[in-house]
């Protein structure tokens, strides 16, 4: 892949107090406006790297379940709305 063909998408997530929770960058070849295909590929890659057992060992099983529920809620909203940029838990 040539350097000029690489496209980047920088993202961040803030909490209710606008404190930075996570920040990252995705790069690769994109065929969709706003790199939306790269964003979904990154989500899949990240989800594939998570092990539920680590939450269990840290006694954070409830937190794992909360994350899974939030992910499912976001996916449901995205599927039911052609244009979605919302926040489920406001």
OpenMM code with the backbone's topology and positions (N, CA, C; nanometers):
from openmm import Vec3, app, unit

residues = "UNK UNK UNK UNK UNK UNK UNK UNK UNK UNK UNK UNK UNK UNK UNK UNK UNK UNK UNK UNK UNK UNK UNK UNK UNK UNK UNK UNK UNK UNK UNK UNK UNK UNK UNK UNK UNK UNK UNK UNK UNK UNK UNK UNK UNK UNK UNK UNK UNK UNK UNK UNK UNK UNK UNK UNK UNK UNK UNK UNK UNK UNK UNK UNK UNK UNK UNK UNK UNK UNK UNK UNK UNK UNK UNK UNK UNK UNK UNK UNK UNK UNK UNK UNK UNK UNK UNK UNK UNK UNK".split()
positions = [
    Vec3(0.0851, -0.1167, 0.0000),
    Vec3(0.0000, 0.0000, 0.0000),
    Vec3(0.0897, 0.1230, 0.0000),
    Vec3(0.0693, 0.2128, -0.0938),
    Vec3(0.1463, 0.3357, -0.1024),
    Vec3(0.1040, 0.4309, 0.0076),
    Vec3(0.2001, 0.5087, 0.0578),
    Vec3(0.1716, 0.6013, 0.1678),
    Vec3(0.0609, 0.6990, 0.1324),
    Vec3(0.0577, 0.7478, 0.0060),
    Vec3(-0.0448, 0.8443, -0.0309),
    Vec3(-0.1845, 0.7814, -0.0379),
    Vec3(-0.1918, 0.6480, -0.0431),
    Vec3(-0.3207, 0.5797, -0.0463),
    Vec3(-0.3763, 0.5555, 0.0943),
    Vec3(-0.2915, 0.5668, 0.1965),
    Vec3(-0.3339, 0.5430, 0.3332),
    Vec3(-0.4191, 0.6602, 0.3800),
    Vec3(-0.5332, 0.6282, 0.4359),
    Vec3(-0.6230, 0.7303, 0.4890),
    Vec3(-0.6314, 0.7111, 0.6388),
    Vec3(-0.6457, 0.8210, 0.7112),
    Vec3(-0.6466, 0.8146, 0.8573),
    Vec3(-0.7742, 0.8753, 0.9126),
    Vec3(-0.8169, 0.8181, 1.0215),
    Vec3(-0.9326, 0.8685, 1.0947),
    Vec3(-0.8937, 0.8730, 1.2421),
    Vec3(-0.8971, 0.9911, 1.3009),
    Vec3(-0.8662, 1.0070, 1.4427),
    Vec3(-0.9986, 1.0143, 1.5178),
    Vec3(-1.0049, 0.9462, 1.6324),
    Vec3(-1.1284, 0.9453, 1.7104),
    Vec3(-1.0978, 0.9636, 1.8579),
    Vec3(-1.1999, 1.0042, 1.9311),
    Vec3(-1.1878, 1.0143, 2.0767),
    Vec3(-1.3256, 0.9983, 2.1394),
    Vec3(-1.3257, 0.9601, 2.2649),
    Vec3(-1.4483, 0.9461, 2.3425),
    Vec3(-1.4279, 1.0212, 2.4727),
    Vec3(-1.5258, 1.1045, 2.5063),
    Vec3(-1.5207, 1.1812, 2.6309),
    Vec3(-1.6362, 1.1385, 2.7201),
    Vec3(-1.6178, 1.1534, 2.8506),
    Vec3(-1.7245, 1.1224, 2.9445),
    Vec3(-1.8167, 1.2435, 2.9609),
    Vec3(-1.9093, 1.2342, 3.0559),
    Vec3(-2.0086, 1.3405, 3.0762),
    Vec3(-1.9451, 1.4737, 3.1138),
    Vec3(-1.8278, 1.4695, 3.1779),
    Vec3(-1.7574, 1.5921, 3.2179),
    Vec3(-1.6594, 1.6382, 3.1099),
    Vec3(-1.6712, 1.5813, 2.9894),
    Vec3(-1.5851, 1.6116, 2.8753),
    Vec3(-1.4392, 1.5749, 2.9009),
    Vec3(-1.4178, 1.4776, 2.9889),
    Vec3(-1.2839, 1.4258, 3.0159),
    Vec3(-1.2546, 1.3158, 2.9143),
    Vec3(-1.1360, 1.3189, 2.8559),
    Vec3(-1.0976, 1.2207, 2.7557),
    Vec3(-1.0919, 1.0814, 2.8172),
    Vec3(-1.1646, 0.9873, 2.7567),
    Vec3(-1.1675, 0.8489, 2.8034),
    Vec3(-1.0766, 0.7618, 2.7165),
    Vec3(-1.0850, 0.7807, 2.5858),
    Vec3(-1.0035, 0.7027, 2.4930),
    Vec3(-0.9787, 0.7864, 2.3678),
    Vec3(-0.8623, 0.7637, 2.3077),
    Vec3(-0.8228, 0.8356, 2.1868),
    Vec3(-0.7496, 0.7359, 2.0979),
    Vec3(-0.7703, 0.7449, 1.9684),
    Vec3(-0.7007, 0.6531, 1.8797),
    Vec3(-0.6976, 0.7019, 1.7369),
    Vec3(-0.6309, 0.6256, 1.6551),
    Vec3(-0.6208, 0.6559, 1.5126),
    Vec3(-0.6334, 0.5268, 1.4344),
    Vec3(-0.7099, 0.5321, 1.3268),
    Vec3(-0.7287, 0.4185, 1.2370),
    Vec3(-0.6682, 0.4591, 1.1034),
    Vec3(-0.5969, 0.3685, 1.0395),
    Vec3(-0.5455, 0.3997, 0.9066),
    Vec3(-0.5600, 0.2775, 0.8173),
    Vec3(-0.5760, 0.3029, 0.6902),
    Vec3(-0.5906, 0.1974, 0.5920),
    Vec3(-0.6572, 0.2510, 0.4672),
    Vec3(-0.6897, 0.1622, 0.3763),
    Vec3(-0.7583, 0.2028, 0.2548),
    Vec3(-0.9083, 0.2043, 0.2803),
    Vec3(-0.9720, 0.3128, 0.2402),
    Vec3(-1.1155, 0.3274, 0.2612),
    Vec3(-1.1858, 0.3467, 0.1280),
    Vec3(-1.3032, 0.2890, 0.1174),
    Vec3(-1.3835, 0.3026, -0.0040),
    Vec3(-1.5136, 0.3767, 0.0236),
    Vec3(-1.5316, 0.4218, 0.1477),
    Vec3(-1.6569, 0.4829, 0.1896),
    Vec3(-1.6276, 0.6209, 0.2472),
    Vec3(-1.7174, 0.7139, 0.2209),
    Vec3(-1.7030, 0.8500, 0.2718),
    Vec3(-1.6881, 0.8510, 0.4235),
    Vec3(-1.6073, 0.9420, 0.4724),
    Vec3(-1.5785, 0.9598, 0.6156),
    Vec3(-1.5143, 0.8365, 0.6778),
    Vec3(-1.4552, 0.7499, 0.5957),
    Vec3(-1.3828, 0.6309, 0.6430),
    Vec3(-1.4726, 0.5369, 0.7240),
    Vec3(-1.6020, 0.5375, 0.6985),
    Vec3(-1.6930, 0.4556, 0.7795),
    Vec3(-1.6632, 0.3065, 0.7696),
    Vec3(-1.6131, 0.2593, 0.6559),
    Vec3(-1.5759, 0.1182, 0.6456),
    Vec3(-1.4556, 0.0862, 0.7349),
    Vec3(-1.3577, 0.1771, 0.7400),
    Vec3(-1.2428, 0.1561, 0.8283),
    Vec3(-1.2843, 0.1570, 0.9747),
    Vec3(-1.3774, 0.2437, 1.0091),
    Vec3(-1.4248, 0.2519, 1.1476),
    Vec3(-1.4869, 0.1188, 1.1910),
    Vec3(-1.5702, 0.0607, 1.1053),
    Vec3(-1.6331, -0.0666, 1.1411),
    Vec3(-1.5316, -0.1803, 1.1456),
    Vec3(-1.4331, -0.1794, 1.0558),
    Vec3(-1.3278, -0.2806, 1.0607),
    Vec3(-1.2500, -0.2689, 1.1922),
    Vec3(-1.2255, -0.1464, 1.2366),
    Vec3(-1.1541, -0.1253, 1.3636),
    Vec3(-1.2362, -0.1774, 1.4812),
    Vec3(-1.3671, -0.1532, 1.4777),
    Vec3(-1.4543, -0.2025, 1.5845),
    Vec3(-1.4480, -0.3547, 1.5915),
    Vec3(-1.4557, -0.4191, 1.4759),
    Vec3(-1.4497, -0.5646, 1.4712),
    Vec3(-1.3161, -0.6146, 1.5249),
    Vec3(-1.2068, -0.5511, 1.4831),
    Vec3(-1.0745, -0.5914, 1.5308),
    Vec3(-1.0632, -0.5748, 1.6815),
    Vec3(-1.1115, -0.4636, 1.7341),
    Vec3(-1.1055, -0.4409, 1.8786),
    Vec3(-1.1907, -0.5414, 1.9549),
    Vec3(-1.3126, -0.5664, 1.9065),
    Vec3(-1.3993, -0.6627, 1.9747),
    Vec3(-1.3385, -0.8025, 1.9743),
    Vec3(-1.2720, -0.8383, 1.8648),
    Vec3(-1.2083, -0.9694, 1.8563),
    Vec3(-1.0894, -0.9829, 1.9503),
    Vec3(-1.0420, -0.8715, 2.0050),
    Vec3(-0.9267, -0.8772, 2.0950),
    Vec3(-0.9665, -0.8779, 2.2426),
    Vec3(-1.0956, -0.8727, 2.2717),
    Vec3(-1.1441, -0.8675, 2.4103),
    Vec3(-1.1759, -1.0085, 2.4599),
    Vec3(-1.1296, -1.0403, 2.5810),
    Vec3(-1.1597, -1.1680, 2.6443),
    Vec3(-1.2440, -1.1443, 2.7689),
    Vec3(-1.3605, -1.2023, 2.7721),
    Vec3(-1.4510, -1.1867, 2.8869),
    Vec3(-1.3848, -1.2331, 3.0164),
    Vec3(-1.2978, -1.3324, 3.0078),
    Vec3(-1.2333, -1.3865, 3.1268),
    Vec3(-1.1538, -1.2794, 3.2018),
    Vec3(-1.1000, -1.1818, 3.1302),
    Vec3(-1.0246, -1.0749, 3.1969),
    Vec3(-1.1150, -0.9910, 3.2864),
    Vec3(-1.2383, -0.9707, 3.2456),
    Vec3(-1.3352, -0.8999, 3.3303),
    Vec3(-1.3702, -0.9848, 3.4521),
    Vec3(-1.3852, -1.1146, 3.4295),
    Vec3(-1.4173, -1.2058, 3.5397),
    Vec3(-1.3046, -1.2073, 3.6432),
    Vec3(-1.1816, -1.2171, 3.5961),
    Vec3(-1.0661, -1.2180, 3.6869),
    Vec3(-1.0575, -1.0891, 3.7678),
    Vec3(-1.0967, -0.9774, 3.7071),
    Vec3(-1.0913, -0.8474, 3.7753),
    Vec3(-1.2187, -0.8195, 3.8538),
    Vec3(-1.3058, -0.9194, 3.8594),
    Vec3(-1.4355, -0.9053, 3.9263),
    Vec3(-1.5160, -0.7885, 3.8693),
    Vec3(-1.5122, -0.7774, 3.7353),
    Vec3(-1.5823, -0.6718, 3.6623),
    Vec3(-1.6811, -0.7315, 3.5616),
    Vec3(-1.7375, -0.8468, 3.5961),
    Vec3(-1.8333, -0.9123, 3.5064),
    Vec3(-1.9531, -0.8259, 3.4758),
    Vec3(-2.0012, -0.7500, 3.5731),
    Vec3(-2.1158, -0.6608, 3.5511),
    Vec3(-2.0799, -0.5518, 3.4502),
    Vec3(-1.9572, -0.5023, 3.4578),
    Vec3(-1.9135, -0.3993, 3.3635),
    Vec3(-1.9083, -0.4559, 3.2216),
    Vec3(-1.8606, -0.5784, 3.2080),
    Vec3(-1.8593, -0.6439, 3.0768),
    Vec3(-2.0000, -0.6498, 3.0201),
    Vec3(-2.0964, -0.6916, 3.1033),
    Vec3(-2.2352, -0.7011, 3.0582),
    Vec3(-2.2919, -0.5645, 3.0204),
    Vec3(-2.2558, -0.4605, 3.0949),
    Vec3(-2.3006, -0.3245, 3.0620),
    Vec3(-2.2453, -0.2807, 2.9267),
    Vec3(-2.1170, -0.3089, 2.9022),
    Vec3(-2.0575, -0.2743, 2.7730),
    Vec3(-2.1274, -0.3485, 2.6597),
    Vec3(-2.1539, -0.4786, 2.6786),
    Vec3(-2.2195, -0.5575, 2.5748),
    Vec3(-2.3589, -0.5033, 2.5448),
    Vec3(-2.4314, -0.4645, 2.6496),
    Vec3(-2.5651, -0.4084, 2.6308),
    Vec3(-2.5576, -0.2752, 2.5555),
    Vec3(-2.4621, -0.1917, 2.5905),
    Vec3(-2.4485, -0.0625, 2.5220),
    Vec3(-2.4126, -0.0823, 2.3748),
    Vec3(-2.3230, -0.1773, 2.3473),
    Vec3(-2.2870, -0.2074, 2.2085),
    Vec3(-2.4091, -0.2551, 2.1313),
    Vec3(-2.4887, -0.3446, 2.1913),
    Vec3(-2.6087, -0.3943, 2.1245),
    Vec3(-2.7088, -0.2818, 2.1004),
    Vec3(-2.7237, -0.1906, 2.1971),
    Vec3(-2.8145, -0.0774, 2.1803),
    Vec3(-2.7694, 0.0138, 2.0661),
    Vec3(-2.6397, 0.0409, 2.0603),
    Vec3(-2.5868, 0.1260, 1.9532),
    Vec3(-2.6086, 0.0599, 1.8179),
    Vec3(-2.5815, -0.0700, 1.8086),
    Vec3(-2.6015, -0.1415, 1.6830),
    Vec3(-2.7483, -0.1382, 1.6386),
    Vec3(-2.8389, -0.1560, 1.7335),
    Vec3(-2.9823, -0.1515, 1.7008),
    Vec3(-3.0211, -0.0152, 1.6473),
    Vec3(-2.9720, 0.0904, 1.7117),
    Vec3(-3.0021, 0.2264, 1.6657),
    Vec3(-2.9429, 0.2526, 1.5280),
    Vec3(-2.8197, 0.2079, 1.5062),
    Vec3(-2.7548, 0.2289, 1.3767),
    Vec3(-2.8309, 0.1573, 1.2652),
    Vec3(-2.8769, 0.0360, 1.2930),
    Vec3(-2.9490, -0.0414, 1.1916),
    Vec3(-3.0846, 0.0197, 1.1587),
    Vec3(-3.1461, 0.0837, 1.2567),
    Vec3(-3.2815, 0.1356, 1.2348),
    Vec3(-3.2835, 0.2794, 1.1835),
    Vec3(-3.1690, 0.3460, 1.1774),
    Vec3(-3.1615, 0.4835, 1.1296),
    Vec3(-3.0553, 0.4949, 1.0213),
    Vec3(-3.0956, 0.5484, 0.9067),
    Vec3(-3.0004, 0.5624, 0.7971),
    Vec3(-2.8867, 0.6583, 0.8336),
    Vec3(-2.9183, 0.7614, 0.9102),
    Vec3(-2.8184, 0.8587, 0.9546),
    Vec3(-2.8155, 0.8555, 1.1057),
    Vec3(-2.7040, 0.8087, 1.1626),
    Vec3(-2.6970, 0.7932, 1.3077),
    Vec3(-2.5671, 0.8503, 1.3604),
    Vec3(-2.5775, 0.9476, 1.4449),
    Vec3(-2.4616, 1.0040, 1.5125),
    Vec3(-2.4972, 1.0280, 1.6586),
    Vec3(-2.5834, 0.9469, 1.7141),
    Vec3(-2.6361, 0.9721, 1.8469),
    Vec3(-2.5594, 0.9046, 1.9574),
    Vec3(-2.6014, 0.9345, 2.0772),
    Vec3(-2.5469, 0.8732, 2.1971),
    Vec3(-2.6613, 0.8047, 2.2679),
    Vec3(-2.6450, 0.6783, 2.2969),
    Vec3(-2.7506, 0.6018, 2.3639),
    Vec3(-2.7656, 0.6464, 2.5086),
    Vec3(-2.6550, 0.6552, 2.5802),
    Vec3(-2.6602, 0.6882, 2.7226),
    Vec3(-2.6241, 0.8341, 2.7452),
    Vec3(-2.7210, 0.9207, 2.7393),
    Vec3(-2.6936, 1.0629, 2.7591),
    Vec3(-2.7246, 1.1015, 2.9011),
] * unit.nanometer
topology = app.Topology()
chain = topology.addChain("A")
for resn in residues:
    res = topology.addResidue(resn, chain)
    for name in ("N", "CA", "C"):
        topology.addAtom(name, app.Element.getBySymbol(name[0]), res)
